[in-house]
Amino acid sequence: MDLKRIFELLRASYGLDPKRGGMAKALARHVEARLEALGIDEPSYVERIRADASERARLVHAATVRHSWFYRDPDQLDRLAELLAARHAADPGRRLGLWVAGCATGEEPWSVAMLADERALPLRVLATDVDAYAIADAQAGRYGAWTLRELPPRLWRYLRPAGEQQWSVDEGLRRRVEFAVHNLCDPPPPGCFDVICCRNVLIYFEPARAHAVVAGLRASLRAEGELILGAGDLMFQIGLGEGPSVPGTASAHRLAKPKPKPTPTPKPRPTPRPTPKPTPKPKPTPKPKPSSEPEPPRASAEDDDSDAARLDQAGAAVDSGDNERALELLEALVRSDLLLAEAHLWAGIAHHSLGNDGEAAQALRRARLLAPELWPATLFAALNNERRGRWQPARRCWAELERSIDTPDAPAIQGTPTLLEALPRWRGEALALARQRKGRPDGPP
Ligand SMILES: C[S@@+](CC[C@H](N)C(=O)[O-])C[C@H]1O[C@@H](n2cnc3c(N)ncnc32)[C@H](O)[C@@H]1O
């Protein structure tokens, strides 16, 4: 099927780069199903998309990656709460405005609303997304245990039981958040905001469009307002940053409106260290492909076979200890598709084995951002943090690892047969380590 015209429409109207998120396969399946259901050919379908908003909404739903969970990137959210508190303290009589652009199914705005409510901040949240189906789910405000796995216990008071393993957002919180369908390529909603969060949205955009969107978002900020992007947006959209990224965290990239901040200095590459062998770890086997809760980033159709073959080889190389060879293969792979979560996982394991702690941390962070259900990445992140003496982040990783493995409604990890075969073996060991180490005091094992 020739999807060129549909790709073109997604690029032009929504900024989405079908190759970037590798959405080609999902789109092909969607279009095929629609042609059959409607009994029309492809040119008529393209016409229909242009003329019929509901058909277009279906297409957008098929093209987007609505990957989110409560309390995603806690450091960043905590800083956001501090920032809002500071703005409130500076002007206590005024209601604060926050726009969450690209809110998917609502986990992010609800999390921020909880943080604002517990601090008694007068905050109004506008949460938008281009996907009308996602907005309907966000408005319904009903969630399962997997997406709530990271929510700190104190914030569960904002949820009410709503059936088996389901929770519904509290009425009081609902008054704080308004949801609407909005395309970031269209003019912004009216108003000026104290803070705009646009986290983990631009990684799916063409770089030029991502830059234009950032400029548009900044224009919607109040004086000294802040734009907060996701760590993934920065990592994948090289050159987006005008403000400092916070070293050592996956978080808090803020672009303030009026005060241009210094261009970030390129981070020095950590000096390669002689190779300590990796800490106790389940031996990996090869290969990947992103998977995620509602819809994972997907490999692009035209690259599927070669990507899978190269991932196989890279995984086998890691498995046999040939980490340098694996990294060569993985670097090429990541160059062709930045969003291959499992490629980042293998790169993280290879770097960890080589003692390149900084690179390992980055690669593992990318894997976890792209596919949080890929718990082996959390396992290696925990080990990596421990080796660097970063005890608190290590404990967080162990706790997260335990929750990820133990949660019954966790989405299944998708990957190659070799990876899937290895998971049960790793699982027992990872769980035992997580339970043993999650609460232990600072210091080496
Ligand atoms: C991975 S989710 C991020 C959700 C949330 N911000 C977070 O960090 O957890 C990306 C969201 O961006 C939305 N999106 C993609 N293109 C968009 C556009 N042109 N305008 C608005 N939202 C868009 C998708 O529908 C999807 O829900």
The ligand as an ORCA input file, in Angstrom:
! r2SCAN-3c Opt
* xyz 0 1
  C       3.804     10.159     24.496
  S       2.379     11.160     24.717
  C       2.952     12.242     26.007
  C       1.961     12.335     27.123
  C       2.404     13.190     28.317
  N       2.731     14.522     27.930
  C       3.549     12.567     29.067
  O       4.662     13.075     29.027
  O       3.340     11.522     29.702
  C       2.432     12.182     23.278
  C       1.103     12.834     22.999
  O       1.322     13.885     22.047
  C       0.147     13.990     21.278
  N       0.408     14.713     20.015
  C       1.065     14.268     18.926
  N       1.012     15.186     17.954
  C       0.326     16.247     18.438
  C      -0.083     17.491     17.897
  N       0.221     17.835     16.646
  N      -0.780     18.322     18.682
  C      -1.103     17.971     19.953
  N      -0.772     16.802     20.513
  C      -0.055     15.932     19.769
  C      -0.236     12.530     21.044
  O      -1.585     12.389     20.672
  C       0.089     11.902     22.380
  O      -1.032     11.802     23.195
*
